[in-house]
Amino acid sequence: MLRRLPYTLLFGIIAFGVMMGQLRPYIVETGHLTPFLTTTVFFRETLDASALGLVNYMGLFLQACLAKPWLGVSLVTFLLVSIAYATRWVVRISDVWFGLCWIVPFLLLASYTQVGYDIYLSKGPLRLFVTVVPLLVILLLLGCLLRPLWKKKEGRLLETRWGYIVSVVVFAAMGYYFWQTTYKDKNFLNILEMKQAAEHDDWQRVLTLSRENEAVPTRLQVCLTRLALYKTHQMGDQLFATRDGDAAYNTPKQHPWLRIIGAPLLYYHYGKLGFAYRWAMEDLVEYGMRPNYLRTLHRVARFNGEKELERKYADALRHTLFYEDEETLIAQEAKEIMPLTNYTDMLDGDDGLVEFYLLQSFALTEGGSREMVELSLMCSLITKQLEGFWPRFMALLPTWKDGVPRHYQEAALMVAQLQGGADTSQLPISEEVRQRFSRLVEASARLGDSANNAYSLRPEFGDTYWYYYFFVEGMKTY
């Protein structure tokens, strides 16, 4: 027993530590993407779907438990440890070789932790969850069948002084294999954590995660950061000072990941409820009644006053394992989204290009609520469509009681310089911004058309709209 204990404790520490530590956002997302309902209808449908219906049902149950990481990880770790002990019991090897019994648990665990972005495309339980329970049952049944053949002295022929060494080396090699094959991409895990914070309206957390991310961000991270800046009323002062980027999603499958992961969330919070509902429904039809999709469908139905649909989705959410009552959160979201919905919400087609559609639709919007006018102004700056800058800027000017946000001051000076005909001397633009703009004009004249302009000017002007307008080009929007 004492010879087995170090392996057991070490495996538990490795499995629990990795999943509850670095991979925690991935664990939570797996639970939120698992279509599991506690209804007899769902149970029967799962059993009728295939010959492995019961296995799939148990696999979905285990996956759904990961929505509460401590519970799901504990269950999975316990079952994998049980497989190691069941293997020893069936094979009847001595404790000297116990390290060999951990080969299968490590392989099973790695089959789950290496999936990465593909968790969004899985239409059933991942390999770990449809394997672990039936494998444990098979081992136990096999052990019972082989009992008459067992000898009284187990493992005597296998007792050798090399057993400890081989056992430890194999265990260490499998631990290394598990760690090396585990998908630990920083942007992927950051995306999941930002998304989960946004789903709970924790916008400051989204911004903190954005700032802490050291890798070049993907467009989805940029979109989530912009949304958080809008929600916290920091867009006009911080947007062009935050890190931009269009890093590729680190996966060989080039799917529209921004749409797949973020479309319902982004569209919902920007008031494009028809698109939020459309993509949540399409994915629900494709991948099943995942709680993530049900949350969006329930919110949109409630916002639109569709009582029957609202009750249908609310009932489905109550039959997921770990749905939490979100009435207060939903009410606050509806209050914030309402000013963005005073337009005809028509599905005019986004071709799955979520960021491009949002930017263009707001940039071309005229009039509406104060929130819509500011989003229109900001999106016109992002897309560099400055023809309608002054009407939007002047409409918002009386509303800025604490002063004109910095990026709008920068844009006003630049647009006046580029287009002419506008007197900015009477506008409430700070002396610091005016002097900084003068230094930019002087530096540009001095450097001329040098290709090194972007590099030379970045230290002093990299956090301004001017730098974005002149030097940030060719960014993907998907």
C-alpha positions as CSV (number, residue, x, y, z in Angstrom):
1,M,0.0,0.0,0.0
2,L,2.8,2.5,0.9
3,R,4.4,1.8,-2.5
4,R,1.2,2.7,-4.3
5,L,0.5,5.9,-2.3
6,P,3.2,8.2,-3.9
7,Y,1.9,7.4,-7.4
8,T,-1.7,8.1,-6.4
9,L,-0.9,11.3,-4.7
10,L,1.4,12.5,-7.5
11,F,-1.2,11.7,-10.2
12,G,-3.9,13.5,-8.2
13,I,-1.7,16.5,-7.7
14,I,-0.8,16.7,-11.4
15,A,-4.3,16.1,-12.7
16,F,-6.1,18.3,-10.2
17,G,-3.4,21.0,-10.3
18,V,-3.3,21.4,-14.1
19,M,-7.1,21.3,-14.5
20,M,-7.9,23.6,-11.6
21,G,-5.0,25.9,-12.3
22,Q,-3.9,26.8,-15.8
23,L,-6.8,25.0,-17.6
24,R,-9.6,26.2,-15.3
25,P,-11.2,28.4,-18.0
26,Y,-11.2,25.4,-20.4
27,I,-12.8,23.2,-17.7
28,V,-15.6,25.7,-17.1
29,E,-16.2,26.2,-20.8
30,T,-16.4,22.5,-21.4
31,G,-19.2,22.4,-18.8
32,H,-21.1,25.3,-20.3
33,L,-20.9,23.7,-23.8
34,T,-22.3,20.4,-22.7
35,P,-26.0,19.7,-23.6
36,F,-27.3,17.8,-20.6
37,L,-30.8,18.1,-19.2
38,T,-32.2,16.4,-16.1
39,T,-35.4,15.4,-17.9
40,T,-36.8,11.9,-18.8
41,V,-37.2,13.1,-22.4
42,F,-33.5,14.0,-22.7
43,F,-32.6,10.6,-21.1
44,R,-34.7,8.6,-23.6
45,E,-33.6,10.6,-26.6
46,T,-29.9,10.1,-25.6
47,L,-30.5,6.3,-25.2
48,D,-32.3,6.1,-28.5
49,A,-29.7,8.0,-30.4
50,S,-27.2,5.2,-30.7
51,A,-26.3,1.8,-29.3
52,L,-24.0,3.6,-26.9
53,G,-26.8,5.8,-25.6
54,L,-26.2,5.0,-21.9
55,V,-22.4,5.6,-22.3
56,N,-23.1,8.9,-24.0
57,Y,-25.5,9.9,-21.3
58,M,-22.9,9.2,-18.6
59,G,-20.3,11.0,-20.6
60,L,-22.5,14.1,-20.9
61,F,-23.2,14.0,-17.2
62,L,-19.5,14.0,-16.4
63,Q,-18.8,16.8,-18.8
64,A,-21.7,18.9,-17.5
65,C,-20.3,18.6,-13.9
66,L,-17.2,20.5,-15.1
67,A,-19.3,23.7,-15.0
68,K,-18.5,23.4,-11.3
69,P,-14.8,22.8,-11.7
70,W,-14.0,21.4,-8.2
71,L,-16.8,18.9,-8.6
72,G,-16.2,17.8,-12.2
73,V,-12.4,17.6,-11.8
74,S,-12.8,15.7,-8.5
75,L,-15.1,13.1,-10.2
76,V,-12.8,12.7,-13.2
77,T,-9.7,12.4,-11.1
78,F,-11.4,9.8,-8.8
79,L,-12.5,7.7,-11.8
80,L,-9.0,7.8,-13.4
81,V,-7.4,6.8,-10.1
82,S,-10.0,4.0,-9.9
83,I,-8.9,2.8,-13.4
84,A,-5.3,2.6,-12.3
85,Y,-6.2,0.5,-9.2
86,A,-8.6,-1.7,-11.2
87,T,-5.9,-2.3,-13.8
88,R,-3.5,-3.5,-11.0
89,W,-6.3,-5.7,-9.6
90,V,-7.1,-7.3,-13.0
91,V,-3.5,-7.9,-14.1
92,R,-2.4,-8.9,-10.5
93,I,1.0,-7.3,-10.7
94,S,2.9,-6.4,-7.6
95,D,3.2,-2.9,-6.2
96,V,6.8,-2.8,-7.6
97,W,5.3,-2.3,-11.1
98,F,2.4,-0.1,-10.1
99,G,3.7,2.8,-12.1
100,L,2.7,1.0,-15.3
101,C,-1.0,1.1,-14.2
102,W,-1.0,4.8,-14.8
103,I,-0.4,4.7,-18.6
104,V,-4.1,4.5,-19.5
105,P,-5.2,7.2,-17.0
106,F,-2.6,9.6,-18.4
107,L,-3.6,8.8,-22.0
108,L,-7.3,9.3,-21.2
109,L,-6.7,12.6,-19.5
110,A,-4.5,13.9,-22.4
111,S,-7.2,13.0,-24.8
112,Y,-9.4,15.7,-23.2
113,T,-6.8,18.4,-22.4
114,Q,-5.4,18.4,-25.9
115,V,-8.7,19.2,-27.7
116,G,-8.5,23.0,-27.5
117,Y,-10.8,25.0,-29.9
118,D,-12.4,21.8,-31.1
119,I,-14.6,21.7,-27.9
120,Y,-16.9,24.1,-29.8
121,L,-17.3,21.6,-32.7
122,S,-17.8,18.5,-30.7
123,K,-21.3,17.0,-31.1
124,G,-21.0,14.5,-28.3
125,P,-19.0,13.8,-25.2
126,L,-15.2,14.1,-25.6
127,R,-13.2,10.9,-25.7
128,L,-12.3,11.0,-22.0
129,F,-15.9,11.1,-20.8
130,V,-17.3,8.4,-23.0
131,T,-14.4,6.1,-22.2
132,V,-13.7,6.3,-18.5
133,V,-16.9,4.8,-17.0
134,P,-17.3,1.9,-19.5
135,L,-13.6,1.1,-19.2
136,L,-13.8,1.0,-15.4
137,V,-16.8,-1.3,-15.7
138,I,-15.1,-3.6,-18.1
139,L,-12.0,-3.9,-15.9
140,L,-14.1,-4.7,-12.9
141,L,-16.1,-7.4,-14.8
142,L,-12.9,-8.8,-16.3
143,G,-11.4,-9.0,-12.8
144,C,-14.4,-10.9,-11.6
145,L,-14.2,-13.4,-14.5
146,L,-10.5,-14.0,-14.0
147,R,-10.6,-14.6,-10.3
148,P,-10.7,-18.4,-10.6
149,L,-7.5,-18.3,-12.6
150,W,-5.5,-16.1,-10.2
151,K,-2.8,-17.7,-8.2
152,K,-2.5,-17.2,-4.5
153,K,0.9,-15.5,-4.7
154,E,0.4,-12.6,-7.1
155,G,3.2,-11.1,-9.0
156,R,6.0,-13.2,-7.6
157,L,7.6,-13.7,-11.0
158,L,7.5,-10.0,-11.6
159,E,9.4,-9.1,-8.4
160,T,12.7,-7.6,-9.6
161,R,15.0,-4.9,-8.5
162,W,14.5,-3.2,-11.9
163,G,10.8,-2.9,-11.3
164,Y,11.0,0.2,-9.3
165,I,13.2,2.0,-11.8
166,V,11.1,1.0,-14.8
167,S,7.9,1.9,-13.0
168,V,9.0,5.3,-12.0
169,V,10.4,6.1,-15.5
170,V,7.2,5.0,-17.2
171,F,5.1,7.1,-14.8
172,A,7.3,10.1,-15.3
173,A,7.3,9.7,-19.1
174,M,3.5,9.6,-19.1
175,G,3.3,12.7,-16.9
176,Y,5.6,14.4,-19.3
177,Y,3.5,13.3,-22.3
178,F,0.3,14.5,-20.6
179,W,1.9,18.0,-20.0
180,Q,3.4,18.3,-23.5
181,T,0.2,17.3,-25.3
182,T,-2.1,19.5,-23.2
183,Y,-3.3,22.5,-25.2
184,K,-2.0,25.5,-23.2
185,D,-2.2,28.3,-25.8
186,K,-2.2,31.6,-23.9
187,N,-4.6,33.4,-26.3
188,F,-7.1,30.5,-26.2
189,L,-7.2,30.4,-22.4
190,N,-7.3,34.2,-22.3
191,I,-10.3,34.2,-24.7
192,L,-12.2,31.8,-22.6
193,E,-11.6,33.7,-19.4
194,M,-12.5,37.0,-21.0
195,K,-15.7,35.5,-22.5
196,Q,-16.7,34.0,-19.1
197,A,-16.1,37.3,-17.4
198,A,-18.2,39.1,-20.0
199,E,-21.0,36.5,-19.6
200,H,-21.2,37.6,-15.9
201,D,-21.0,41.3,-16.9
202,D,-17.6,41.6,-15.1
203,W,-16.3,44.2,-17.5
204,Q,-13.4,45.3,-15.3
205,R,-12.2,41.7,-15.2
206,V,-12.3,41.6,-19.0
207,L,-10.1,44.7,-19.1
208,T,-7.7,43.3,-16.5
209,L,-7.4,40.1,-18.5
210,S,-6.8,42.1,-21.7
211,R,-4.0,44.1,-20.1
212,E,-2.4,41.0,-18.6
213,N,-2.3,39.1,-21.8
214,E,1.3,39.3,-23.2
215,A,0.6,37.7,-26.5
216,V,-0.6,39.6,-29.6
217,P,-4.4,39.4,-29.3
218,T,-6.8,37.8,-31.7
219,R,-9.7,39.8,-33.1
220,L,-12.1,38.2,-30.6
221,Q,-10.0,39.5,-27.7
222,V,-9.9,42.9,-29.3
223,C,-13.7,42.8,-29.7
224,L,-14.2,41.8,-26.1
225,T,-11.9,44.5,-24.9
226,R,-13.8,47.1,-26.9
227,L,-17.1,45.9,-25.6
228,A,-15.8,46.2,-22.0
229,L,-14.5,49.7,-22.7
230,Y,-18.0,50.7,-24.0
231,K,-19.7,49.1,-21.0
232,T,-17.4,50.9,-18.5
233,H,-17.6,54.3,-20.4
234,Q,-13.9,54.3,-21.1
235,M,-14.1,53.9,-24.9
236,G,-13.3,57.6,-25.7
237,D,-10.3,57.7,-23.4
238,Q,-8.7,54.2,-23.7
239,L,-9.7,52.4,-26.9
240,F,-6.7,53.4,-29.1
241,A,-4.4,53.0,-26.1
242,T,-5.2,49.3,-25.7
243,R,-3.3,46.7,-27.6
244,D,-4.6,45.9,-31.1
245,G,-3.8,42.8,-33.1
246,D,-5.0,40.1,-35.4
247,A,-3.1,37.0,-34.3
248,A,-4.2,33.8,-35.9
249,Y,-6.1,31.3,-33.8
250,N,-3.6,28.6,-32.9
251,T,-5.3,25.7,-34.4
252,P,-5.0,23.9,-37.8
253,K,-8.8,24.2,-38.4
254,Q,-9.4,27.6,-39.8
255,H,-13.0,28.1,-38.9
256,P,-14.6,31.5,-38.2
257,W,-13.7,31.2,-34.5
258,L,-14.8,34.8,-33.7
259,R,-18.3,33.9,-34.9
260,I,-18.4,30.5,-33.3
261,I,-17.2,31.6,-29.9
262,G,-18.3,35.2,-29.6
263,A,-21.2,36.1,-32.0
264,P,-24.2,35.7,-29.6
265,L,-22.4,37.5,-26.8
266,L,-21.2,40.4,-28.9
267,Y,-24.5,40.9,-30.8
268,Y,-26.6,40.7,-27.7
269,H,-24.7,43.4,-25.8
270,Y,-24.6,45.7,-28.8
271,G,-28.4,45.4,-29.2
272,K,-28.4,43.3,-32.4
273,L,-30.8,40.9,-30.9
274,G,-31.9,39.3,-34.1
275,F,-28.4,38.2,-34.9
276,A,-27.7,37.1,-31.4
277,Y,-30.8,34.9,-31.5
278,R,-30.0,33.6,-35.0
279,W,-26.5,32.4,-34.2
280,A,-27.4,30.9,-30.9
281,M,-30.3,29.0,-32.5
282,E,-28.2,27.8,-35.5
283,D,-25.5,26.5,-33.1
284,L,-28.1,24.9,-30.8
285,V,-29.5,23.0,-33.8
286,E,-26.0,21.9,-34.8
287,Y,-24.6,21.0,-31.4
288,G,-27.5,20.5,-29.0
289,M,-29.0,22.4,-26.1
290,R,-25.8,23.8,-24.7
291,P,-26.5,26.1,-21.7
292,N,-24.5,28.9,-23.4
293,Y,-26.9,29.0,-26.2
294,L,-30.0,28.7,-24.0
295,R,-28.9,31.7,-22.0
296,T,-28.8,33.9,-25.1
297,L,-32.1,32.5,-26.4
298,H,-33.8,33.1,-23.1
299,R,-32.5,36.7,-22.8
300,V,-33.6,37.7,-26.3
301,A,-37.0,36.1,-25.9
302,R,-37.5,37.9,-22.6
303,F,-36.3,41.2,-24.1
304,N,-38.7,40.9,-27.0
305,G,-41.7,40.1,-24.8
306,E,-42.1,36.6,-26.2
307,K,-43.6,35.0,-23.1
308,E,-44.0,31.4,-24.4
309,L,-40.5,31.3,-25.8
310,E,-39.1,32.8,-22.6
311,R,-40.9,30.1,-20.5
312,K,-39.6,27.4,-22.8
313,Y,-36.0,28.4,-22.5
314,A,-36.2,29.2,-18.8
315,D,-37.6,25.7,-18.2
316,A,-34.8,24.2,-20.2
317,L,-32.2,26.2,-18.2
318,R,-33.7,25.0,-14.9
319,H,-33.1,21.4,-16.1
320,T,-29.4,21.9,-16.7
321,L,-27.3,20.8,-13.8
322,F,-25.9,24.1,-12.6
323,Y,-28.0,26.9,-13.9
324,E,-28.1,29.9,-11.5
325,D,-30.9,32.4,-11.3
326,E,-29.8,35.5,-13.2
327,E,-32.9,37.7,-12.9
328,T,-31.0,40.7,-11.5
329,L,-28.3,40.4,-14.1
330,I,-30.8,40.1,-17.0
331,A,-32.7,43.1,-15.8
332,Q,-29.6,45.2,-15.7
333,E,-28.5,44.0,-19.1
334,A,-31.9,44.9,-20.6
335,K,-31.6,48.4,-19.2
336,E,-28.2,48.9,-20.8
337,I,-29.1,47.3,-24.1
338,M,-32.5,49.2,-24.6
339,P,-30.9,52.4,-25.9
340,L,-29.2,50.4,-28.7
341,T,-32.4,48.9,-30.0
342,N,-34.2,51.9,-31.4
343,Y,-33.9,50.7,-35.0
344,T,-35.5,48.0,-37.2
345,D,-33.7,44.8,-36.2
346,M,-33.6,43.1,-39.6
347,L,-31.4,40.1,-40.5
348,D,-29.7,41.8,-43.5
349,G,-26.9,39.3,-43.5
350,D,-23.5,39.4,-41.9
351,D,-21.9,36.4,-43.7
352,G,-20.4,35.4,-40.4
353,L,-18.2,38.5,-40.3
354,V,-19.3,39.7,-36.8
355,E,-16.8,42.4,-36.2
356,F,-17.0,43.8,-39.7
357,Y,-20.8,43.9,-39.6
358,L,-20.9,45.6,-36.2
359,L,-18.3,48.2,-37.2
360,Q,-20.0,49.0,-40.5
361,S,-23.6,49.0,-39.2
362,F,-22.8,51.4,-36.4
363,A,-20.5,53.6,-38.5
364,L,-23.3,54.1,-41.0
365,T,-26.0,54.7,-38.4
366,E,-27.3,58.2,-38.2
367,G,-29.2,59.6,-35.2
368,G,-30.7,57.4,-32.5
369,S,-30.0,57.5,-28.8
370,R,-26.9,59.1,-27.2
371,E,-25.3,55.6,-26.9
372,M,-25.9,54.8,-30.6
373,V,-24.4,58.2,-31.6
374,E,-21.3,57.5,-29.6
375,L,-20.9,54.0,-31.0
376,S,-21.4,55.4,-34.4
377,L,-18.7,58.0,-33.8
378,M,-16.3,55.5,-32.4
379,C,-16.9,52.9,-35.2
380,S,-16.4,55.6,-37.8
381,L,-13.0,56.3,-36.2
382,I,-12.1,52.6,-36.1
383,T,-13.1,52.1,-39.8
384,K,-11.5,55.5,-40.7
385,Q,-14.7,56.7,-42.3
386,L,-14.5,60.3,-41.2
387,E,-17.0,62.0,-43.6
388,G,-19.7,62.2,-40.9
389,F,-17.4,62.9,-38.0
390,W,-18.5,66.5,-37.3
391,P,-22.3,65.9,-37.0
392,R,-21.7,63.1,-34.6
393,F,-19.1,65.0,-32.6
394,M,-21.2,68.1,-32.3
395,A,-24.3,66.2,-31.3
396,L,-22.4,64.6,-28.4
397,L,-20.5,67.7,-27.4
398,P,-23.2,69.0,-24.9
399,T,-23.4,65.6,-23.3
400,W,-19.7,65.4,-22.2
401,K,-20.1,67.0,-18.8
402,D,-16.6,65.9,-17.6
403,G,-14.9,67.1,-20.7
404,V,-14.4,65.7,-24.2
405,P,-12.8,62.2,-24.1
406,R,-9.2,62.2,-25.2
407,H,-9.5,60.2,-28.4
408,Y,-12.3,62.5,-29.6
409,Q,-10.2,65.5,-29.0
410,E,-7.4,63.9,-31.0
411,A,-9.8,63.0,-33.8
412,A,-11.2,66.6,-33.9
413,L,-7.7,68.1,-34.4
414,M,-6.7,65.6,-37.0
415,V,-10.0,65.8,-39.0
416,A,-9.8,69.6,-39.0
417,Q,-6.2,69.4,-40.3
418,L,-7.0,66.8,-43.0
419,Q,-10.4,68.2,-44.2
420,G,-10.0,71.9,-43.5
421,G,-12.8,74.3,-42.9
422,A,-13.2,73.7,-39.2
423,D,-12.1,76.0,-36.4
424,T,-11.0,74.0,-33.4
425,S,-9.8,76.9,-31.4
426,Q,-13.1,77.3,-29.6
427,L,-13.5,73.5,-28.9
428,P,-12.8,72.2,-25.4
429,I,-9.6,70.5,-26.3
430,S,-6.9,70.4,-23.7
431,E,-3.6,72.2,-24.1
432,E,-1.7,68.9,-23.6
433,V,-3.5,67.3,-26.6
434,R,-2.9,70.4,-28.7
435,Q,0.8,70.5,-28.0
436,R,1.1,66.8,-28.6
437,F,-0.6,67.1,-31.9
438,S,1.8,69.9,-32.8
439,R,4.8,67.7,-32.0
440,L,3.3,64.9,-34.2
441,V,3.0,67.3,-37.1
442,E,6.6,68.5,-36.6
443,A,8.0,65.0,-36.3
444,S,6.1,63.9,-39.4
445,A,7.5,66.8,-41.4
446,R,11.0,66.1,-40.2
447,L,10.8,62.3,-40.9
448,G,9.1,62.7,-44.2
449,D,7.9,59.5,-45.9
450,S,10.4,57.2,-44.2
451,A,9.2,53.6,-43.8
452,N,10.5,53.8,-40.2
453,N,7.9,56.5,-39.3
454,A,5.7,54.0,-37.5
455,Y,8.6,52.6,-35.4
456,S,10.0,56.1,-34.7
457,L,6.7,57.6,-33.6
458,R,5.3,54.7,-31.7
459,P,7.0,55.5,-28.3
460,E,5.4,58.9,-28.0
461,F,2.2,58.6,-30.1
462,G,1.4,54.9,-30.1
463,D,-1.5,55.4,-27.7
464,T,-3.3,58.0,-29.8
465,Y,-5.9,57.9,-32.5
466,W,-3.4,59.7,-34.8
467,Y,-1.1,56.7,-34.7
468,Y,-3.9,54.3,-35.3
469,Y,-5.2,56.3,-38.3
470,F,-1.9,56.6,-40.1
471,F,-0.1,53.4,-39.2
472,V,-2.5,50.6,-38.1
473,E,-3.6,49.0,-41.4
474,G,-4.6,45.7,-42.8
475,M,-6.1,44.3,-39.6
476,K,-8.4,41.3,-40.2
477,T,-11.9,41.6,-38.7
478,Y,-12.7,37.9,-38.2
